[in-house]
Every structure is written in C-alpha cells, then in structure tokens.
C-alpha cells in the first residue's frame, strides 16, 4: 500500500472526477466533486491536493479548483 501519492497522480485523479461530474453542468459538478473528494479521498491525499492548489494548482481543471476551494472552507 502506498502511503503517498504523487502530485501528478492526484491531479489526474481529481481531473477524472471532474470530467465525470462536468456532464451534469457546473451547478451540480462542483458540489459533486467536492463531496466525492471529501468522502473517498484519504486525509493525506486531501492535504496534498490542497497544498498543490495553494501553490497555484497547475494542471487542475477549473471546476476542480472551485470544488477544492469549497472543500477548504
């Protein structure tokens, strides 16, 4: 079992979640992404992706950025 996931892998995973929810429109996509990451991502993964967002969030899709910002609050 991996105790850490690379930032590139987390970006890929977050964007895949975003792609899934984007078909529902932004009104539903952002809360869906937020809830999925809150429920299913390990706290260490959430901490890593938040650190990446705070460092500029390079590579993250727009709805994923909004969802992560909502998760942070």
Backbone torsions as a table, in degrees:
resi	resn	phi	psi	omega
1	UNK	NA	135.0	179.0
2	UNK	-82.1	134.9	177.0
3	UNK	-92.1	-11.5	-179.3
4	UNK	-141.6	147.0	177.4
5	UNK	-120.0	136.5	-177.5
6	UNK	-63.7	149.7	177.1
7	UNK	-55.7	-40.0	179.3
8	UNK	-60.8	-40.0	179.2
9	UNK	-66.8	-40.9	179.0
10	UNK	-65.1	-40.5	177.6
11	UNK	-61.5	-46.2	178.7
12	UNK	-58.7	-47.9	-178.3
13	UNK	-62.9	-45.6	-179.8
14	UNK	-62.0	-42.9	179.5
15	UNK	-66.8	-33.2	175.9
16	UNK	-64.6	-42.0	176.2
17	UNK	-61.3	-44.4	178.4
18	UNK	-59.2	-44.1	179.5
19	UNK	-59.7	-42.2	179.3
20	UNK	-60.3	-48.5	-175.0
21	UNK	-79.2	-22.4	-176.9
22	UNK	-60.4	-28.4	179.3
23	UNK	-64.7	-15.1	-179.8
24	UNK	-90.8	-0.5	-177.6
25	UNK	87.0	153.4	-173.8
26	UNK	-59.6	-34.6	-178.8
27	UNK	-57.9	-35.0	179.4
28	UNK	-100.1	-27.3	-175.9
29	UNK	-64.1	-51.0	-175.1
30	UNK	-60.6	-50.0	177.1
31	UNK	-62.8	-33.8	178.8
32	UNK	-65.3	-43.6	178.1
33	UNK	-63.6	-47.3	-179.9
34	UNK	-56.7	-49.5	-177.1
35	UNK	-65.7	-40.5	179.9
36	UNK	-61.5	-47.6	-179.5
37	UNK	-65.4	-39.5	178.6
38	UNK	-62.0	-43.4	-175.3
39	UNK	-78.4	-39.6	-166.1
40	UNK	-110.2	-13.1	179.8
41	UNK	-92.2	137.4	174.7
42	UNK	-59.5	144.1	179.5
43	UNK	-53.3	-34.2	178.6
44	UNK	-66.9	-37.1	177.6
45	UNK	-66.3	-43.4	178.5
46	UNK	-61.6	-41.3	179.2
47	UNK	-62.5	-43.3	179.9
48	UNK	-64.4	-44.2	-178.0
49	UNK	-70.3	-32.7	176.4
50	UNK	-66.9	-40.2	176.9
51	UNK	-62.3	-39.7	178.2
52	UNK	-64.7	-43.3	178.3
53	UNK	-59.7	-45.7	-178.9
54	UNK	-66.1	-24.7	178.2
55	UNK	-86.9	8.5	177.7
56	UNK	122.4	-22.0	175.6
57	UNK	66.7	28.3	-178.7
58	UNK	-54.0	132.2	176.6
59	UNK	91.3	-10.9	-179.8
60	UNK	-83.2	135.7	176.6
61	UNK	-65.5	152.8	-176.9
62	UNK	-54.2	-47.2	-179.7
63	UNK	-65.5	-31.7	177.6
64	UNK	-67.5	-41.8	177.0
65	UNK	-58.3	-46.9	-179.8
66	UNK	-62.9	-42.5	-179.8
67	UNK	-63.9	-42.5	179.3
68	UNK	-66.6	-38.0	176.8
69	UNK	-62.6	-39.0	178.4
70	UNK	-67.1	-37.8	179.6
71	UNK	-65.6	-35.0	-179.4
72	UNK	-64.6	-33.4	-176.3
73	UNK	-87.2	NA	NA
